């Protein structure tokens, strides 16, 4: 863990920054407070929450509760913790609302395309077809009374990649607020972030959205205050075949990486909502997003028109 010094700000407020590696990303917290020890303790507790969730929700850790579901739910109902049940129920409902474009059962497709632990490769069509029959949120059967999850067929595999970081930054924000922090910024790998309040003397936390083809170029700036932002972009993980780019953002309905978009950034009150809804807006495009954009959301899209065409959704 990197530990930054606690600094006096304006003679009154103190700033503390720290980070850890979890969920394949670096989770960082910058927070302000008046009491040195309370500030350090709150940030440490928030980062420990990211570590806890990494152990609970990882599909790379065989001992995690998430991995146990993947191992056993096709054989019969698996009793899960209330926390995991609520998260899975949220995912299933979001899948329904997004017409199946957000779907945590994409695990078999991510493996077929080489994105599970690598940078991707072109699979045989038969491999995609074979994986596709195992994909679909309707294969997740939840029993609220027994608090169990069951898979409808063998080979179903849930993937936390589209939900874990958004859930984690929300939980970290809750812990900071429970411990008296009223000004903080949390980020997970730069793709999921939550702002609590504002920095001292500022109107909000300034964030930048990068150009999808030029990392050093900024296409938009905005301010976050008690909001979250998440970005899905085809530049995060991809491979090329000729001039064509195949990214890790999979369309669960077709079994192929989604095309027509470079990146989508979603700003909403919760990190979980920002992260999960970035994928449907990416896959379904501007017209669908304009029609189905939830209240209190702001959406920035970089569409693929040969070159990126980037603008806020009106």
C-alpha positions as CSV (number, residue, x, y, z in Angstrom):
1,X,0.0,0.0,0.0
2,X,1.3,3.5,-0.9
3,X,0.8,5.9,2.0
4,X,1.0,9.6,1.3
5,X,1.7,12.1,4.1
6,X,-1.2,13.9,5.8
7,X,-1.0,17.5,4.8
8,X,-2.4,20.7,6.3
9,X,-4.6,22.6,3.9
10,X,-5.3,26.2,4.6
11,X,-4.4,25.7,8.3
12,X,-7.6,23.8,8.9
13,X,-8.4,20.9,6.6
14,X,-6.1,17.9,6.3
15,X,-5.7,15.8,3.1
16,X,-4.8,12.1,3.1
17,X,-4.3,9.8,0.1
18,X,-3.7,6.1,0.0
19,X,-4.2,3.2,-2.4
20,X,-4.2,-0.6,-2.8
21,X,-4.4,-3.1,-5.6
22,X,-7.6,-5.1,-5.8
23,X,-9.9,-6.6,-8.5
24,X,-7.2,-6.2,-11.0
25,X,-7.1,-2.4,-10.5
26,X,-5.6,0.2,-8.2
27,X,-8.2,1.6,-5.8
28,X,-7.2,5.1,-4.6
29,X,-8.8,7.5,-2.0
30,X,-8.1,11.1,-1.5
31,X,-10.0,12.5,1.5
32,X,-10.1,15.7,3.6
33,X,-10.9,16.0,7.3
34,X,-10.1,18.0,10.5
35,X,-8.9,15.1,12.7
36,X,-5.6,13.5,11.6
37,X,-6.2,10.0,13.1
38,X,-9.9,9.8,12.2
39,X,-9.0,10.8,8.6
40,X,-6.2,8.1,8.3
41,X,-8.4,5.5,10.0
42,X,-11.4,6.2,7.7
43,X,-9.3,5.9,4.5
44,X,-7.7,2.7,5.8
45,X,-11.2,1.2,6.5
46,X,-12.4,2.2,3.0
47,X,-9.4,0.5,1.3
48,X,-9.8,-2.6,3.5
49,X,-13.4,-2.8,2.1
50,X,-12.0,-3.0,-1.4
51,X,-9.8,-5.8,-0.3
52,X,-12.7,-7.7,1.4
53,X,-14.8,-7.4,-1.8
54,X,-11.9,-8.6,-3.9
55,X,-11.8,-11.8,-1.8
56,X,-15.6,-12.1,-2.0
57,X,-16.4,-11.3,-5.6
58,X,-13.3,-12.4,-7.5
59,X,-13.7,-15.1,-10.2
60,X,-9.9,-15.5,-10.1
61,X,-9.9,-16.6,-6.4
62,X,-11.1,-20.2,-6.0
63,X,-12.0,-19.6,-2.4
64,X,-14.3,-16.6,-3.1
65,X,-18.1,-16.8,-2.7
66,X,-18.5,-15.8,-6.4
67,X,-16.3,-18.8,-7.5
68,X,-18.3,-21.1,-5.3
69,X,-21.5,-20.1,-7.1
70,X,-19.8,-20.7,-10.5
71,X,-18.6,-24.2,-9.3
72,X,-21.8,-25.4,-7.7
73,X,-24.9,-23.5,-8.9
74,X,-25.5,-25.8,-12.0
75,X,-25.6,-28.8,-9.7
76,X,-28.2,-27.3,-7.4
77,X,-29.3,-24.3,-5.4
78,X,-26.4,-22.5,-3.5
79,X,-27.1,-20.5,-0.4
80,X,-25.3,-17.2,-0.6
81,X,-24.8,-14.2,1.7
82,X,-27.5,-11.5,1.8
83,X,-24.9,-9.1,0.3
84,X,-24.2,-11.3,-2.7
85,X,-27.9,-12.2,-3.2
86,X,-28.8,-8.5,-3.4
87,X,-26.0,-7.8,-5.9
88,X,-27.1,-10.8,-8.1
89,X,-30.7,-9.7,-8.0
90,X,-29.7,-6.2,-9.0
91,X,-27.7,-7.6,-12.0
92,X,-30.6,-9.8,-13.1
93,X,-33.0,-6.8,-13.0
94,X,-30.6,-4.6,-14.9
95,X,-30.2,-7.3,-17.5
96,X,-34.0,-7.3,-18.0
97,X,-34.2,-3.5,-18.2
98,X,-31.3,-3.3,-20.7
99,X,-32.8,-5.9,-23.0
100,X,-30.0,-8.4,-22.2
101,X,-27.1,-6.1,-23.1
102,X,-25.8,-6.1,-19.6
103,X,-25.4,-9.7,-18.5
104,X,-23.0,-11.2,-15.9
105,X,-23.3,-14.6,-17.6
106,X,-20.8,-13.5,-20.3
107,X,-18.1,-15.5,-18.7
108,X,-18.0,-18.3,-21.3
109,X,-17.8,-15.7,-24.1
110,X,-15.0,-13.8,-22.3
111,X,-13.1,-17.1,-22.2
112,X,-13.8,-18.0,-25.8
113,X,-12.5,-14.6,-27.0
114,X,-9.4,-14.8,-24.8
115,X,-10.4,-11.9,-22.5
116,X,-10.6,-13.8,-19.3
117,X,-6.9,-13.6,-18.4
118,X,-5.5,-12.2,-21.7
119,X,-5.7,-9.5,-24.2
120,X,-8.0,-11.5,-26.6
121,X,-7.8,-13.5,-29.7
122,X,-10.1,-14.5,-32.6
123,X,-12.1,-17.7,-31.7
124,X,-13.6,-20.1,-34.2
125,X,-17.3,-19.5,-34.9
126,X,-18.2,-22.9,-33.5
127,X,-16.5,-21.9,-30.3
128,X,-18.6,-18.7,-30.1
129,X,-21.8,-20.6,-30.9
130,X,-21.0,-23.2,-28.2
131,X,-20.4,-20.5,-25.7
132,X,-23.5,-18.5,-26.6
133,X,-25.8,-21.3,-25.5
134,X,-24.4,-21.0,-22.0
135,X,-25.0,-17.2,-21.9
136,X,-28.2,-15.4,-20.8
137,X,-29.3,-13.8,-17.5
138,X,-32.5,-16.0,-17.6
139,X,-30.2,-18.9,-16.7
140,X,-29.8,-17.4,-13.2
141,X,-32.6,-18.6,-11.0
142,X,-32.9,-16.7,-7.7
143,X,-35.0,-17.8,-4.7
144,X,-35.5,-14.8,-2.4
145,X,-37.1,-16.9,0.4
146,X,-34.3,-19.5,0.5
147,X,-31.7,-16.9,-0.6
148,X,-30.3,-19.3,-3.1
149,X,-28.9,-19.0,-6.6
150,X,-29.1,-21.8,-9.2
151,X,-28.0,-22.1,-12.8
152,X,-30.5,-23.5,-15.3
153,X,-27.8,-25.4,-17.3
154,X,-24.3,-26.7,-17.1
155,X,-21.5,-24.3,-18.3
156,X,-23.1,-21.1,-17.1
157,X,-20.5,-18.8,-15.6
158,X,-21.1,-15.4,-14.0
159,X,-18.4,-12.7,-14.5
160,X,-18.0,-9.8,-12.0
161,X,-16.0,-7.7,-14.4
162,X,-18.9,-5.4,-15.2
163,X,-20.2,-4.8,-11.7
164,X,-17.5,-5.4,-9.1
165,X,-15.6,-2.1,-9.1
166,X,-18.8,0.0,-9.2
167,X,-20.2,-1.8,-6.2
168,X,-16.8,-1.5,-4.4
169,X,-16.5,2.3,-4.8
170,X,-20.0,2.7,-3.5
171,X,-19.3,0.6,-0.4
172,X,-16.0,2.5,0.2
173,X,-17.9,5.8,0.0
174,X,-20.4,4.5,2.5
175,X,-17.6,3.6,4.9
176,X,-16.0,7.0,4.6
177,X,-19.3,8.8,5.2
178,X,-20.0,6.6,8.2
179,X,-16.7,7.6,9.6
180,X,-17.4,11.3,9.3
181,X,-15.7,12.1,6.0
182,X,-17.6,14.7,4.0
183,X,-15.0,15.4,1.2
184,X,-13.3,12.6,-0.7
185,X,-12.7,11.1,-4.1
186,X,-12.5,7.4,-4.8
187,X,-11.3,5.8,-8.0
188,X,-10.8,2.3,-9.2
189,X,-8.4,2.0,-12.1
190,X,-9.6,5.4,-13.5
191,X,-12.7,3.8,-15.0
192,X,-15.0,3.9,-11.9
193,X,-15.0,6.8,-9.5
194,X,-17.2,8.3,-6.7
195,X,-17.0,11.9,-5.4
196,X,-18.1,12.8,-1.9
197,X,-18.9,16.4,-1.4
198,X,-16.3,18.8,-2.8
199,X,-12.7,19.6,-2.2
200,X,-12.1,22.6,0.2
201,X,-12.9,25.9,-1.6
202,X,-14.0,24.1,-4.9
203,X,-17.4,23.7,-6.5
204,X,-16.7,20.0,-7.2
205,X,-14.1,17.4,-8.1
206,X,-12.9,18.0,-11.7
207,X,-12.7,14.9,-13.9
208,X,-11.6,14.6,-17.5
209,X,-12.7,12.2,-20.2
210,X,-9.9,11.1,-22.5
211,X,-10.0,10.9,-26.3
212,X,-10.5,7.2,-27.1
213,X,-7.7,7.1,-29.6
214,X,-5.2,9.5,-28.1
215,X,-4.6,8.9,-24.4
216,X,-3.1,12.4,-23.7
217,X,-5.9,14.3,-25.4
218,X,-9.0,15.4,-23.3
219,X,-12.4,15.5,-25.0
220,X,-14.5,16.7,-22.0
221,X,-14.2,18.0,-18.5
222,X,-16.9,18.0,-15.8
223,X,-17.4,18.4,-12.1
224,X,-18.6,15.7,-9.8
225,X,-20.3,16.4,-6.4
226,X,-21.9,13.5,-4.6
227,X,-21.9,11.6,-7.9
228,X,-20.1,8.8,-9.6
229,X,-18.7,8.3,-13.1
230,X,-17.8,5.1,-15.0
231,X,-16.4,4.7,-18.5
232,X,-16.5,1.8,-20.9
233,X,-14.1,2.1,-23.8
234,X,-12.8,-0.2,-26.6
235,X,-9.3,1.0,-25.8
236,X,-9.3,-0.8,-22.3
237,X,-8.7,-4.3,-23.6
238,X,-8.7,-5.3,-27.3
239,X,-6.9,-6.9,-30.2
240,X,-6.6,-6.1,-33.9
241,X,-7.2,-8.2,-37.0
242,X,-6.1,-6.1,-39.9
243,X,-7.6,-2.7,-39.4
244,X,-10.5,-4.0,-37.3
245,X,-10.5,-3.7,-33.5
246,X,-12.2,-6.3,-31.3
247,X,-12.7,-5.1,-27.8
248,X,-13.7,-6.9,-24.5
249,X,-17.1,-5.2,-24.5
250,X,-19.2,-8.2,-25.5
251,X,-22.7,-8.1,-26.8
252,X,-24.3,-11.1,-25.0
253,X,-27.0,-11.4,-27.6
254,X,-24.7,-12.0,-30.6
255,X,-21.6,-13.5,-28.9
256,X,-19.3,-10.9,-30.6
257,X,-17.7,-7.7,-29.3
258,X,-19.9,-4.6,-29.8
259,X,-19.1,-2.2,-32.6
260,X,-20.2,1.3,-33.4
261,X,-18.9,3.0,-30.3
262,X,-15.5,4.1,-29.0
263,X,-16.4,4.9,-25.4
264,X,-19.3,5.8,-23.1
265,X,-19.1,7.7,-19.8
266,X,-22.0,7.6,-17.4
267,X,-22.5,10.0,-14.5
268,X,-25.1,9.0,-11.9
269,X,-25.6,9.2,-8.1
270,X,-24.2,5.6,-7.5
271,X,-21.1,3.9,-8.8
272,X,-22.9,0.7,-9.4
273,X,-25.4,2.3,-11.7
274,X,-22.7,4.2,-13.6
275,X,-20.7,1.0,-14.2
276,X,-23.5,-1.3,-15.2
277,X,-25.3,1.2,-17.5
278,X,-22.2,2.2,-19.4
279,X,-22.3,-1.2,-21.2
280,X,-25.9,-1.1,-22.5
281,X,-25.5,2.5,-23.7
282,X,-22.3,1.5,-25.4
283,X,-23.9,-1.5,-27.1
284,X,-27.3,0.0,-27.9
285,X,-26.1,3.4,-29.0
286,X,-27.3,7.0,-28.8
287,X,-30.9,6.7,-29.9
288,X,-31.7,3.9,-27.4
289,X,-29.8,5.8,-24.6
290,X,-31.8,9.0,-25.4
291,X,-35.1,7.1,-25.1
292,X,-34.1,5.1,-21.9
293,X,-31.8,7.5,-20.1
294,X,-32.7,7.3,-16.4
295,X,-33.3,10.5,-14.4
296,X,-30.3,12.0,-12.8
297,X,-27.9,10.4,-15.4
298,X,-25.5,12.3,-17.6
299,X,-24.0,10.5,-20.6
300,X,-21.0,11.3,-22.7
301,X,-20.6,9.2,-25.9
302,X,-17.7,8.9,-28.4
303,X,-19.3,7.2,-31.4
304,X,-17.4,5.5,-34.2
305,X,-18.1,7.4,-37.4
306,X,-14.8,6.4,-38.9
307,X,-13.3,8.8,-36.4
308,X,-14.6,9.4,-32.9
309,X,-17.5,11.8,-32.7
310,X,-17.8,12.8,-29.0
311,X,-20.6,14.7,-27.3
312,X,-22.9,14.8,-24.3
313,X,-26.3,13.1,-24.8
314,X,-28.9,15.9,-24.9
